[in-house]
Amino acid sequence: MDIMSDFLFIAELSSGKGFGFNPNFLEANVLNIAILLSGVVYLGRNFLTSALESRQQKVAEAIQESEERLQQATVRLTEAEKQLTEAQIVINQIKKEAETTARKVKETILAQGKLDIERLTNNGKSSIEKAEVQIKKQIQQHITNLAIERVSGQLKDYLTPKLQSKLIDTNISQLGGQL
């Protein structure tokens, strides 16, 4: 009964002040509210249940779609990583081939350079030898010309007309004996 007295006390305090607890159930429309609430619960239960189930289904579908997207993204990531690895392998092969090609080209250029130097050296030696031979011929020709000039000059001084006619006669007689 203690609760009932408290209930009545609260009702007395609130009477006449506009808002408070009214212990008269019929006056307070508690019964109407209870009937209305039970009707809303009874009639709205199917609507709320279907709305919640629909929402639950949409959430489940969204979760499933997200999981599928995650799987697809994981597959694409795996494929991309695989392609990256393959690309790195190809890049490394290209680098090795480029290094090998560069080394071969360098060796070829050096070998060609050596051949060119050797050819130029041989051509230079050949040119020098030809120049030496030509110079020797020129020197011999010059010496021969000088010798002929000197002998001609000495013969002009030595051969007098008398000696010249004696020499001619001697040569003719030698030729006449042979004929």
C-alpha positions, 0 to 999 in steps of 0.5 A: 500500500505504500506504493499506492499512497505515493501514487496518490500523493503525486496525484494530489501535488499535480492536481490543478497545476496543468501537468501531472499524474492523474490516478483516474484511469478513465479520465486519463484515457490510459485505457484508450492509449493502451488499446491504441498502442496494442492496435499499433503493435498488432497492425504495425508488427507485420509492417515493421517486421517486413521493413526490418527484414527488407533492411536486413536483406539489403544490408546482407546483400551489401555485405556480400557485394562488398565481400565479392568486390574485396575478392575481385580486388584481391584477385586483381592485386595478385594479378597486378603483382604477378605482372609486376614481377614478370615486368621486372624479370623482363626489365632485368633481361633487357638490362642484361642484353643491353649490357652484353650488346654494349660490351660487344659493341665496345669490343667491336669498336676497339677491334675496328680501331686497332685494325684501323690503326694497324692499317694506317701504320702499314699505309704510313710505312708503305708511304715512307718506303715509297718516299725513300725509294723515290728519294733514292732514285732522285738522288741517284739521278741527280748524282748521275747527272752531276757525274755526266756533267763533270765527265762531260766537262772534263772530256771537253777540257781533255779532248782536243780536236786532234785527240778526238780525230785520233780516237775516231780513227782508232775506233773505225779501224777496230770496227773495220777489222771486225767487219 
